[in-house]
Structures are given as C-alpha cells and as structure tokens.
Amino acid sequence: MNALPILEPVTDETCCTPASRPALDAEQAKRRALVFKALADPNRLRLLSIIKAESSGSTCACDLIDPLDLSQPTVSHHLKILVDAGFLHREKRGTWAYYSLIPGALERAAGLLGSL
C-alpha cells in the first residue's frame, strides 16, 4: 500500500489576503438567521404555502389547524415565528386572527442567500 505524500505548509503570502467584501456584522447575521430558522421547519413552510394559496389574500388561524393536524397552541407558535421573521402580517378581527403574506417577503428571503 502506498503512503500518502506529506503536504507541505502553504507559504504563499496571498493565502491571508483579506476578503474583498466585508463580512456580515453580528446584527445582520442575527436578522438573517431569524429568517432562515423560520423557514427551517416543515410546518411553517406548509403554513406559508396554505396562506399564499388563499385567493382572498388572508386566512383565519382557525382554518390552519386541521390541515396541519396540530394543536391550536402549536399552530399559533409557528405563526408567531413567521410574523416575527417578517413573512406574515397578523390582523385581529373580533376574536380571530387573520394572516396574510407580506408582499415581497419570500423574494427578500431568497435574495438573502444571494447576498451572503
């Protein structure tokens, strides 16, 4: 069996050249992580899909429980995360909350990947 060659350390001075673009600062990274975390759950993706598909533009929270087969508190938790991440708008109508997709929110989230 042949031995692997030992790699010599890189001595090229260009290996430590600073990046041409500034890195994200801590606050920018935190805001972007909030968006990506919101999208990282299958139930939240399903909620976004259901709300986006609604022809009236908004969906009552009461109509989001059965399709996901989750409890009302769990659905409310997921909806709050999507609101906090800037994907959904919440409007209170009587005792119910209605949710609508914030225009351009999905496109902005997709643009975050390209701007890393």
C-alpha positions in Angstrom: 0.0 0.0 0.0 1.4 3.4 -1.0 1.8 6.0 1.7 0.1 9.4 1.1 2.6 12.2 0.4 3.0 14.7 3.3 1.7 18.0 2.3 4.0 21.0 2.8 2.5 24.0 4.5 1.4 26.8 2.1 3.8 29.7 2.2 2.1 31.8 -0.4 1.5 35.2 1.1 -1.8 35.6 -0.8 -3.5 33.0 1.4 -4.2 35.6 4.1 -5.4 38.3 1.8 -8.5 39.9 3.4 -11.8 39.2 1.7 -12.8 41.8 -0.9 -16.3 42.2 0.6 -17.0 43.0 4.3 -18.4 40.1 6.2 -21.8 40.3 7.8 -21.7 42.0 11.2 -23.3 40.3 14.2 -26.6 42.1 13.9 -27.0 41.3 10.2 -26.2 37.7 10.8 -28.7 37.5 13.6 -31.5 39.0 11.5 -30.8 36.6 8.6 -30.6 33.6 10.9 -34.1 34.5 12.2 -35.4 34.3 8.6 -33.7 31.1 7.9 -34.7 29.5 11.2 -38.3 30.4 10.4 -38.1 28.6 7.1 -36.3 25.6 8.5 -39.5 23.9 9.9 -41.8 21.9 7.6 -44.9 23.0 9.4 -44.0 26.7 8.9 -43.4 26.0 5.2 -46.8 24.4 4.9 -48.4 27.4 6.7 -46.8 29.8 4.3 -48.0 27.6 1.4 -51.5 27.5 2.6 -51.7 31.2 3.3 -50.1 32.1 0.0 -52.6 29.9 -1.9 -55.6 31.6 -0.3 -57.4 33.5 -3.0 -58.8 36.1 -0.6 -55.3 37.1 0.5 -55.8 36.2 4.2 -56.5 33.1 6.2 -58.1 32.8 9.6 -56.0 31.0 12.2 -58.9 28.7 12.8 -58.6 27.3 9.2 -54.9 26.4 9.7 -55.3 23.9 12.5 -56.9 21.0 10.6 -54.6 20.9 7.5 -51.5 20.6 9.7 -53.1 18.2 12.2 -51.5 20.2 15.0 -53.0 21.7 18.2 -54.1 25.3 18.2 -51.2 26.5 20.5 -48.6 24.8 18.3 -50.1 26.5 15.1 -50.1 29.8 17.0 -46.5 29.4 17.9 -45.5 28.7 14.3 -47.5 31.7 13.1 -45.8 34.0 15.7 -42.4 32.9 14.4 -43.4 33.6 10.8 -44.8 37.1 11.9 -41.6 37.9 13.8 -39.4 36.8 10.8 -41.3 39.2 8.6 -43.2 36.7 6.4 -46.7 37.2 7.7 -49.0 40.1 8.7 -51.4 39.4 11.6 -54.8 41.2 11.7 -57.2 40.8 14.6 -60.9 40.5 13.5 -63.1 40.0 16.5 -61.9 37.0 18.4 -59.9 35.6 15.5 -56.6 36.5 13.9 -56.2 36.5 10.1 -52.8 36.1 8.5 -51.6 37.3 5.1 -48.3 37.0 3.3 -46.3 40.3 3.4 -45.8 41.3 -0.2 -42.2 40.6 -1.4 -41.3 38.7 1.8 -40.4 35.4 0.1 -38.5 37.2 -2.6 -36.5 39.1 0.0 -35.7 35.9 1.8 -34.4 34.3 -1.4 -32.3 37.4 -2.0 -30.6 36.9 1.3 -29.0 33.8 0.1 -27.5 35.6 -2.9 -26.1 38.4 -0.8 -24.0 36.2 1.5 
